[in-house]
Amino acid sequence: MEIAEIEPGGDELLARTLLSLQRAAYAVEASIIGDDRIPPLHETLDGLRATPLRWLGAFDDGRRLVGAIAWSEDHAEVDIDRLVVDPASHRQGVGRALVREVLALAGHRRTIVATGRANLPARALYESFGFVPAGESEVIPRLWIARYVRHPSPIE
């Protein structure tokens, strides 16, 4: 697997591939949490291309996009906005590799992330990297998210 920076805003074919992957990944989360009102599940191509995020893509040996992670950042904090993995590539370390890369880029900055409260696989992934619960909120009626924060240790 190769991980590389991607720019869906400037590449329509990549954006279409990413949008398809994103919809498939969020459809799995929707099934897990019992709610399909996850905003990225319904994002348009233009919306995805216009989102001001940094992206990394994970590519298999055939150069097929199998996962992606997007985040925003400032001098003090990195906010993981989305993590998507092709359902056919679940449990193969794609999500773990992408999160590891963003944490390396975060350096000594605080990192935050949110996921569906009932999405236990995602929660376990983030907790395995030292993220700790930072609260829950109902973002729209009956759609709950769990927020996490990770403070890097002084030796990182």
MDTraj code that builds the backbone (N, CA, C; nanometers):
import mdtraj as md
import numpy as np

residues = "MET GLU ILE ALA GLU ILE GLU PRO GLY GLY ASP GLU LEU LEU ALA ARG THR LEU LEU SER LEU GLN ARG ALA ALA TYR ALA VAL GLU ALA SER ILE ILE GLY ASP ASP ARG ILE PRO PRO LEU HIS GLU THR LEU ASP GLY LEU ARG ALA THR PRO LEU ARG TRP LEU GLY ALA PHE ASP ASP GLY ARG ARG LEU VAL GLY ALA ILE ALA TRP SER GLU ASP HIS ALA GLU VAL ASP ILE ASP ARG LEU VAL VAL ASP PRO ALA SER HIS ARG GLN GLY VAL GLY ARG ALA LEU VAL ARG GLU VAL LEU ALA LEU ALA GLY HIS ARG ARG THR ILE VAL ALA THR GLY ARG ALA ASN LEU PRO ALA ARG ALA LEU TYR GLU SER PHE GLY PHE VAL PRO ALA GLY GLU SER GLU VAL ILE PRO ARG LEU TRP ILE ALA ARG TYR VAL ARG HIS PRO SER PRO ILE GLU".split()
xyz = np.array([
    [0.0847, -0.1174, 0.0000],
    [0.0000, 0.0000, 0.0000],
    [0.0895, 0.1241, 0.0000],
    [0.0498, 0.2207, -0.0783],
    [0.1201, 0.3491, -0.0846],
    [0.0262, 0.4583, -0.0366],
    [0.0777, 0.5478, 0.0443],
    [-0.0009, 0.6622, 0.0917],
    [0.0612, 0.7877, 0.0328],
    [-0.0238, 0.8701, -0.0272],
    [0.0244, 0.9922, -0.0912],
    [-0.0782, 1.1028, -0.0749],
    [-0.0311, 1.2272, -0.0786],
    [-0.1216, 1.3411, -0.0749],
    [-0.2032, 1.3423, -0.2036],
    [-0.3304, 1.3728, -0.1908],
    [-0.4180, 1.3819, -0.3072],
    [-0.4898, 1.5162, -0.3041],
    [-0.5317, 1.5618, -0.4205],
    [-0.6014, 1.6897, -0.4314],
    [-0.7254, 1.6717, -0.5184],
    [-0.8354, 1.6293, -0.4568],
    [-0.9570, 1.6059, -0.5369],
    [-1.0130, 1.7330, -0.5997],
    [-0.9811, 1.8490, -0.5458],
    [-1.0315, 1.9733, -0.6029],
    [-0.9799, 1.9996, -0.7430],
    [-0.8620, 1.9477, -0.7728],
    [-0.8012, 1.9752, -0.9026],
    [-0.8022, 1.8581, -0.9983],
    [-0.8684, 1.7501, -0.9628],
    [-0.8652, 1.6298, -1.0460],
    [-1.0048, 1.5663, -1.0429],
    [-1.0816, 1.5854, -1.1487],
    [-1.2213, 1.5398, -1.1488],
    [-1.2323, 1.3877, -1.1389],
    [-1.1463, 1.3130, -1.2089],
    [-1.1527, 1.1674, -1.2012],
    [-1.1241, 1.1197, -1.0584],
    [-1.0222, 1.1769, -0.9965],
    [-0.9904, 1.1419, -0.8579],
    [-1.1079, 1.1793, -0.7664],
    [-1.1652, 1.2955, -0.7881],
    [-1.2774, 1.3387, -0.7051],
    [-1.3956, 1.2428, -0.7185],
    [-1.4242, 1.1989, -0.8405],
    [-1.5348, 1.1043, -0.8602],
    [-1.5056, 0.9706, -0.7913],
    [-1.3825, 0.9249, -0.8018],
    [-1.3428, 0.7999, -0.7357],
    [-1.3539, 0.8144, -0.5845],
    [-1.3051, 0.9261, -0.5329],
    [-1.3104, 0.9519, -0.3897],
    [-1.4547, 0.9626, -0.3410],
    [-1.5390, 1.0295, -0.4165],
    [-1.6792, 1.0424, -0.3775],
    [-1.7471, 0.9054, -0.3709],
    [-1.7189, 0.8204, -0.4670],
    [-1.7748, 0.6852, -0.4666],
    [-1.7264, 0.6071, -0.3442],
    [-1.5975, 0.6166, -0.3161],
    [-1.5395, 0.5502, -0.1998],
    [-1.6017, 0.6054, -0.0713],
    [-1.6152, 0.7364, -0.0636],
    [-1.6726, 0.8003, 0.0543],
    [-1.8156, 0.7534, 0.0782],
    [-1.8939, 0.7473, -0.0279],
    [-2.0328, 0.7018, -0.0126],
    [-2.0393, 0.5568, 0.0341],
    [-1.9530, 0.4718, -0.0198],
    [-1.9520, 0.3309, 0.0218],
    [-1.9115, 0.3185, 0.1690],
    [-1.8107, 0.3947, 0.2092],
    [-1.7631, 0.3876, 0.3471],
    [-1.8679, 0.4404, 0.4452],
    [-1.9287, 0.5534, 0.4113],
    [-2.0297, 0.6089, 0.5021],
    [-2.1591, 0.5291, 0.4999],
    [-2.1850, 0.4543, 0.3942],
    [-2.3007, 0.3646, 0.3943],
    [-2.2807, 0.2556, 0.4996],
    [-2.1574, 0.2090, 0.5153],
    [-2.1275, 0.1102, 0.6202],
    [-2.1505, 0.1729, 0.7574],
    [-2.1002, 0.2945, 0.7773],
    [-2.1214, 0.3595, 0.9069],
    [-2.2703, 0.3815, 0.9318],
    [-2.3426, 0.4229, 0.8287],
    [-2.4873, 0.4439, 0.8436],
    [-2.5559, 0.3157, 0.8897],
    [-2.5121, 0.2034, 0.8355],
    [-2.5677, 0.0746, 0.8754],
    [-2.5335, 0.0435, 1.0214],
    [-2.4111, 0.0730, 1.0607],
    [-2.3668, 0.0464, 1.1978],
    [-2.4448, 0.1310, 1.2975],
    [-2.4625, 0.2593, 1.2669],
    [-2.5257, 0.3489, 1.3641],
    [-2.6775, 0.3559, 1.3476],
    [-2.7284, 0.2961, 1.2391],
    [-2.8725, 0.2948, 1.2181],
    [-2.9288, 0.4285, 1.1747],
    [-2.8479, 0.5069, 1.1030],
    [-2.8936, 0.6397, 1.0599],
    [-2.8143, 0.6805, 0.9363],
    [-2.8849, 0.7151, 0.8286],
    [-2.8149, 0.7500, 0.7046],
    [-2.8044, 0.9011, 0.6823],
    [-2.8208, 0.9798, 0.7880],
    [-2.8146, 1.1248, 0.7740],
    [-2.6741, 1.1805, 0.7948],
    [-2.5731, 1.0997, 0.7732],
    [-2.4342, 1.1430, 0.7858],
    [-2.4047, 1.2377, 0.6694],
    [-2.3698, 1.3627, 0.6968],
    [-2.3533, 1.4593, 0.5875],
    [-2.2613, 1.4153, 0.4729],
    [-2.1424, 1.3585, 0.4968],
    [-2.0586, 1.3194, 0.3816],
    [-2.1203, 1.2090, 0.2948],
    [-2.2164, 1.1353, 0.3492],
    [-2.2833, 1.0326, 0.2703],
    [-2.3635, 1.0950, 0.1564],
    [-2.4050, 1.2185, 0.1758],
    [-2.4908, 1.2864, 0.0778],
    [-2.4189, 1.4011, 0.0068],
    [-2.2901, 1.4111, 0.0249],
    [-2.2136, 1.5192, -0.0363],
    [-2.2130, 1.5057, -0.1886],
    [-2.2167, 1.6177, -0.2565],
    [-2.2093, 1.6182, -0.4029],
    [-2.0642, 1.6227, -0.4471],
    [-2.0430, 1.5966, -0.5744],
    [-1.9084, 1.6057, -0.6305],
    [-1.8545, 1.7474, -0.6135],
    [-1.9355, 1.8461, -0.6450],
    [-1.8907, 1.9848, -0.6305],
    [-1.8599, 2.0174, -0.4848],
    [-1.9407, 1.9658, -0.3937],
    [-1.9165, 1.9886, -0.2519],
    [-1.7859, 1.9277, -0.2060],
    [-1.7605, 1.8054, -0.2480],
    [-1.6361, 1.7395, -0.2110],
    [-1.5167, 1.8161, -0.2663],
    [-1.5248, 1.8566, -0.3909],
    [-1.4129, 1.9269, -0.4548],
    [-1.3880, 2.0634, -0.3919],
    [-1.4923, 2.1250, -0.3364],
    [-1.4799, 2.2590, -0.2793],
    [-1.4400, 2.2580, -0.1318],
    [-1.4451, 2.1423, -0.0681],
    [-1.4146, 2.1341, 0.0746],
    [-1.2684, 2.1694, 0.0987],
    [-1.2424, 2.2680, 0.1854],
    [-1.1035, 2.3108, 0.2089],
    [-1.0306, 2.2206, 0.3085],
    [-1.0007, 2.1011, 0.2657],
    [-0.9327, 2.0038, 0.3502],
    [-0.8049, 1.9566, 0.2835],
    [-0.7123, 1.9095, 0.3639],
    [-0.5950, 1.8373, 0.3117],
    [-0.6328, 1.6899, 0.3088],
    [-0.5829, 1.6184, 0.2090],
    [-0.6178, 1.4769, 0.1902],
    [-0.4933, 1.3916, 0.1717],
    [-0.5013, 1.2703, 0.2251],
    [-0.4078, 1.1630, 0.1914],
    [-0.4905, 1.0486, 0.1368],
    [-0.4391, 0.9836, 0.0340],
    [-0.5047, 0.8666, -0.0209],
    [-0.4188, 0.7437, -0.0007],
    [-0.4821, 0.6306, 0.0184],
    [-0.4131, 0.5014, 0.0285],
    [-0.4436, 0.4245, -0.0993],
    [-0.3386, 0.3778, -0.1657],
    [-0.3521, 0.3083, -0.2927],
    [-0.2983, 0.1667, -0.2800],
    [-0.3709, 0.0712, -0.3370],
    [-0.3216, -0.0673, -0.3365],
    [-0.2134, -0.0818, -0.4432],
    [-0.1620, -0.2008, -0.4576],
    [-0.0526, -0.2245, -0.5519],
    [-0.0917, -0.1950, -0.6963],
    [-0.2204, -0.2014, -0.7261],
    [-0.2676, -0.1701, -0.8604],
    [-0.3005, -0.0233, -0.8786],
    [-0.2610, 0.0589, -0.7810],
    [-0.2854, 0.2039, -0.7825],
    [-0.4347, 0.2375, -0.7752],
    [-0.5123, 0.1505, -0.7107],
    [-0.6540, 0.1760, -0.6887],
    [-0.6691, 0.2413, -0.5519],
    [-0.7485, 0.3495, -0.5462],
    [-0.7725, 0.4185, -0.4201],
    [-0.8561, 0.3287, -0.3291],
    [-0.8009, 0.2928, -0.2128],
    [-0.8712, 0.2048, -0.1200],
    [-0.9056, 0.2740, 0.0116],
    [-0.8584, 0.3957, 0.0288],
    [-0.8895, 0.4694, 0.1501],
    [-0.8411, 0.6121, 0.1393],
    [-0.8958, 0.6978, 0.2245],
    [-0.8541, 0.8376, 0.2274],
    [-0.8849, 0.8963, 0.3634],
    [-0.8084, 0.9975, 0.3972],
    [-0.8301, 1.0711, 0.5213],
    [-0.8171, 1.2188, 0.4884],
    [-0.9010, 1.2994, 0.5520],
    [-0.8990, 1.4440, 0.5283],
    [-0.8987, 1.5160, 0.6621],
    [-0.8309, 1.6297, 0.6654],
    [-0.8215, 1.7053, 0.7882],
    [-0.8027, 1.8540, 0.7589],
    [-0.8300, 1.9324, 0.8617],
    [-0.7957, 2.0738, 0.8613],
    [-0.6975, 2.0936, 0.9757],
    [-0.6267, 2.2048, 0.9717],
    [-0.5244, 2.2250, 1.0736],
    [-0.4934, 2.3724, 1.0908],
    [-0.4408, 2.4026, 1.2081],
    [-0.3819, 2.5332, 1.2333],
    [-0.2564, 2.5095, 1.3171],
    [-0.1990, 2.6140, 1.3714],
    [-0.0724, 2.5980, 1.4430],
    [-0.0837, 2.5141, 1.5700],
    [-0.2043, 2.5014, 1.6258],
    [-0.2205, 2.4319, 1.7530],
    [-0.2951, 2.2995, 1.7442],
    [-0.3689, 2.2771, 1.6342],
    [-0.4606, 2.1638, 1.6325],
    [-0.4791, 2.1066, 1.4923],
    [-0.4977, 1.9760, 1.4885],
    [-0.5339, 1.9039, 1.3659],
    [-0.6709, 1.8428, 1.3909],
    [-0.7627, 1.8652, 1.2980],
    [-0.8995, 1.8140, 1.3097],
    [-0.9231, 1.7132, 1.1970],
    [-0.9245, 1.5853, 1.2321],
    [-0.9530, 1.4819, 1.1322],
    [-1.1007, 1.4925, 1.0979],
    [-1.1286, 1.5279, 0.9752],
    [-1.2653, 1.5545, 0.9308],
    [-1.3339, 1.4281, 0.8815],
    [-1.2585, 1.3425, 0.8126],
    [-1.3175, 1.2177, 0.7649],
    [-1.2091, 1.1144, 0.7370],
    [-1.2483, 0.9905, 0.7570],
    [-1.1656, 0.8743, 0.7275],
    [-1.2561, 0.7766, 0.6552],
    [-1.2179, 0.7413, 0.5327],
    [-1.3002, 0.6501, 0.4533],
    [-1.2139, 0.5370, 0.4004],
    [-1.2674, 0.4169, 0.4096],
    [-1.1976, 0.2973, 0.3607],
    [-1.2958, 0.2165, 0.2780],
    [-1.2507, 0.1708, 0.1639],
    [-1.3307, 0.0838, 0.0782],
    [-1.3760, -0.0363, 0.1617],
    [-1.5060, -0.0643, 0.1673],
    [-1.5521, -0.1787, 0.2470],
    [-1.4809, -0.3096, 0.2127],
    [-1.4380, -0.3273, 0.0885],
    [-1.3648, -0.4488, 0.0510],
    [-1.2250, -0.4532, 0.1134],
    [-1.1785, -0.3394, 0.1650],
    [-1.0451, -0.3324, 0.2258],
    [-1.0496, -0.3163, 0.3776],
    [-1.1686, -0.3307, 0.4367],
    [-1.1782, -0.3226, 0.5821],
    [-1.0925, -0.4313, 0.6468],
    [-1.0432, -0.3982, 0.7643],
    [-0.9641, -0.4916, 0.8466],
    [-0.8322, -0.5315, 0.7804],
    [-0.7800, -0.4438, 0.6933],
    [-0.6507, -0.4708, 0.6291],
    [-0.5469, -0.3643, 0.6641],
    [-0.5767, -0.2802, 0.7620],
    [-0.4812, -0.1810, 0.8091],
    [-0.4805, -0.0489, 0.7343],
    [-0.5753, -0.0304, 0.6425],
    [-0.5783, 0.0925, 0.5631],
    [-0.6095, 0.2128, 0.6525],
    [-0.7171, 0.2053, 0.7290],
    [-0.7528, 0.3156, 0.8175],
    [-0.6446, 0.3445, 0.9188],
    [-0.5888, 0.2404, 0.9756],
    [-0.4808, 0.2553, 1.0748],
    [-0.3613, 0.3280, 1.0130],
    [-0.3228, 0.2900, 0.8918],
    [-0.2080, 0.3539, 0.8258],
    [-0.2365, 0.5016, 0.7989],
    [-0.3587, 0.5329, 0.7578],
    [-0.3929, 0.6721, 0.7282],
    [-0.3930, 0.7574, 0.8551],
    [-0.4505, 0.7067, 0.9624],
    [-0.4503, 0.7812, 1.0885],
    [-0.3064, 0.8005, 1.1369],
    [-0.2248, 0.6976, 1.1271],
    [-0.0844, 0.7066, 1.1695],
    [-0.0127, 0.8193, 1.0935],
    [-0.0365, 0.8295, 0.9639],
    [0.0270, 0.9338, 0.8822],
    [-0.0159, 1.0733, 0.9271],
    [-0.1437, 1.0925, 0.9522],
    [-0.1901, 1.2250, 0.9954],
    [-0.1338, 1.2586, 1.1324],
    [-0.1268, 1.1620, 1.2214],
    [-0.0695, 1.1890, 1.3533],
    [0.0782, 1.2269, 1.3420],
    [0.1487, 1.1647, 1.2495],
    [0.2888, 1.2017, 1.2272],
    [0.2979, 1.3459, 1.1763],
    [0.2071, 1.3842, 1.0873],
    [0.2049, 1.5211, 1.0364],
    [0.1634, 1.6211, 1.1446],
    [0.0810, 1.5757, 1.2385],
    [0.0350, 1.6637, 1.3464],
    [0.1484, 1.7018, 1.4398],
    [0.2465, 1.6140, 1.4521],
    [0.3592, 1.6433, 1.5396],
    [0.3148, 1.6646, 1.6825],
    [0.3490, 1.7807, 1.7378],
    [0.3180, 1.8099, 1.8777],
    [0.1858, 1.8840, 1.8950],
    [0.1045, 1.8842, 1.7924],
    [-0.0258, 1.9504, 1.8030],
    [-0.1327, 1.8542, 1.8556],
    [-0.2305, 1.9105, 1.9190],
    [-0.3479, 1.8344, 1.9628],
    [-0.4221, 1.7884, 1.8373],
    [-0.4803, 1.6680, 1.8431],
    [-0.5580, 1.6150, 1.7305],
    [-0.6964, 1.5793, 1.7811],
    [-0.7983, 1.6184, 1.7036],
    [-0.9356, 1.5886, 1.7405],
    [-1.0028, 1.5126, 1.6271],
    [-1.1066, 1.4382, 1.6627],
    [-1.1837, 1.3625, 1.5645],
    [-1.3214, 1.3356, 1.6231],
    [-1.4179, 1.3129, 1.5368],
    [-1.5524, 1.2750, 1.5813],
    [-1.6011, 1.1615, 1.4928],
    [-1.6847, 1.0759, 1.5512],
    [-1.7438, 0.9651, 1.4761],
    [-1.8816, 0.9356, 1.5343],
    [-1.9585, 0.8578, 1.4645],
    [-2.0886, 0.8188, 1.5168],
    [-2.0735, 0.7517, 1.6527],
    [-2.1558, 0.7908, 1.7466],
    [-2.1466, 0.7365, 1.8821],
    [-2.1544, 0.5845, 1.8828],
    [-2.2348, 0.5269, 1.7953],
    [-2.2517, 0.3811, 1.7915],
    [-2.1512, 0.3121, 1.6987],
    [-2.0595, 0.3870, 1.6396],
    [-1.9615, 0.3275, 1.5489],
    [-1.8443, 0.2723, 1.6311],
    [-1.8658, 0.1574, 1.6901],
    [-1.7654, 0.0986, 1.7792],
    [-1.6340, 0.0655, 1.7090],
    [-1.6328, 0.0179, 1.5837],
    [-1.5036, -0.0066, 1.5186],
    [-1.4197, 0.1211, 1.5043],
    [-1.4814, 0.2317, 1.4650],
    [-1.4071, 0.3574, 1.4522],
    [-1.3595, 0.4053, 1.5888],
    [-1.4445, 0.3953, 1.6876],
    [-1.4062, 0.4389, 1.8219],
    [-1.2875, 0.3577, 1.8730],
    [-1.2894, 0.2270, 1.8483],
    [-1.1783, 0.1427, 1.8925],
    [-1.0487, 0.1806, 1.8198],
    [-1.0591, 0.2120, 1.6920],
    [-0.9405, 0.2531, 1.6164],
    [-0.8796, 0.3781, 1.6789],
    [-0.9604, 0.4810, 1.7001],
    [-0.9068, 0.6053, 1.7551],
    [-0.8526, 0.5849, 1.8965],
    [-0.9221, 0.5083, 1.9777],
    [-0.8745, 0.4819, 2.1136],
    [-0.7408, 0.4077, 2.1116],
    [-0.7194, 0.3216, 2.0123],
    [-0.5925, 0.2482, 2.0038],
    [-0.4742, 0.3414, 1.9769],
    [-0.5009, 0.4617, 1.9277],
    [-0.3969, 0.5617, 1.9034],
    [-0.3847, 0.6602, 2.0192],
    [-0.4558, 0.6354, 2.1279],
    [-0.4456, 0.7229, 2.2435],
    [-0.5456, 0.8369, 2.2464],
    [-0.6416, 0.8371, 2.1552],
    [-0.7483, 0.9358, 2.1628],
    [-0.8341, 0.9027, 2.2848],
    [-0.8805, 1.0061, 2.3540],
    [-0.9667, 0.9873, 2.4701],
    [-1.0991, 1.0588, 2.4454],
    [-1.2075, 1.0059, 2.5013],
    [-1.3383, 1.0690, 2.4812],
    [-1.3377, 1.2137, 2.5297],
    [-1.4025, 1.2998, 2.4512],
    [-1.4110, 1.4427, 2.4851],
    [-1.5554, 1.4903, 2.4814],
    [-1.6492, 1.3959, 2.4883],
    [-1.7894, 1.4328, 2.4929],
    [-1.8687, 1.3766, 2.3773],
    [-1.9975, 1.3880, 2.3909],
    [-2.0910, 1.3434, 2.2877],
    [-2.1888, 1.4563, 2.2622],
    [-2.2395, 1.4619, 2.1388],
    [-2.3400, 1.5633, 2.1096],
    [-2.4370, 1.5127, 2.0042],
    [-2.5563, 1.5651, 2.0113],
    [-2.6616, 1.5327, 1.9161],
    [-2.6567, 1.6407, 1.8080],
    [-2.5956, 1.6084, 1.6917],
    [-2.5714, 1.7093, 1.5886],
    [-2.6979, 1.7459, 1.5119],
    [-2.7850, 1.6514, 1.4940],
    [-2.9205, 1.6734, 1.4454],
    [-3.0074, 1.5766, 1.5256],
    [-3.1366, 1.5982, 1.5335],
    [-3.2176, 1.5113, 1.6186],
    [-3.1922, 1.3617, 1.5951],
    [-3.1573, 1.2935, 1.7047],
    [-3.1337, 1.1490, 1.7093],
    [-3.0071, 1.1042, 1.6352],
    [-2.9193, 1.1962, 1.5956],
    [-2.7902, 1.1592, 1.5363],
    [-2.6808, 1.2079, 1.6300],
    [-2.6206, 1.1111, 1.6986],
    [-2.5210, 1.1410, 1.8020],
    [-2.3805, 1.1135, 1.7519],
    [-2.2882, 1.2015, 1.7888],
    [-2.1470, 1.1775, 1.7600],
    [-2.0693, 1.1735, 1.8910],
    [-1.9594, 1.1016, 1.8857],
    [-1.8646, 1.0981, 1.9969],
    [-1.7413, 1.1748, 1.9511],
    [-1.6983, 1.2688, 2.0339],
    [-1.5788, 1.3474, 2.0037],
    [-1.4611, 1.2905, 2.0821],
    [-1.3440, 1.2953, 2.0184],
    [-1.2209, 1.2459, 2.0797],
    [-1.1113, 1.3498, 2.0663],
    [-1.0169, 1.3449, 2.1585],
    [-0.8991, 1.4316, 2.1533],
    [-0.7756, 1.3479, 2.1851],
    [-0.6657, 1.3867, 2.1232],
    [-0.5371, 1.3212, 2.1496],
    [-0.4332, 1.4287, 2.1712],
    [-0.3723, 1.4246, 2.2892],
    [-0.2618, 1.5148, 2.3202],
    [-0.1348, 1.4327, 2.3055],
    [-0.0425, 1.4735, 2.2207],
    [0.0791, 1.3931, 2.2046],
    [0.1611, 1.3936, 2.3325],
    [0.2291, 1.2850, 2.3551],
    [0.3140, 1.2768, 2.4738],
    [0.4400, 1.3608, 2.4497],
    [0.5043, 1.4041, 2.5554],
    [0.6231, 1.4893, 2.5405],
    [0.7374, 1.4225, 2.4640],
    [0.7388, 1.2893, 2.4574],
    [0.8505, 1.2217, 2.3893],
    [0.8228, 1.1961, 2.2423],
    [0.7046, 1.2332, 2.1932],
    [0.6725, 1.2096, 2.0511],
    [0.7454, 1.3087, 1.9647],
])
top = md.Topology()
chain = top.add_chain()
for i, resn in enumerate(residues, 1):
    res = top.add_residue(resn, chain, resSeq=i)
    for name in ("N", "CA", "C"):
        top.add_atom(name, md.element.get_by_symbol(name[0]), res)
traj = md.Trajectory(xyz[None], top)
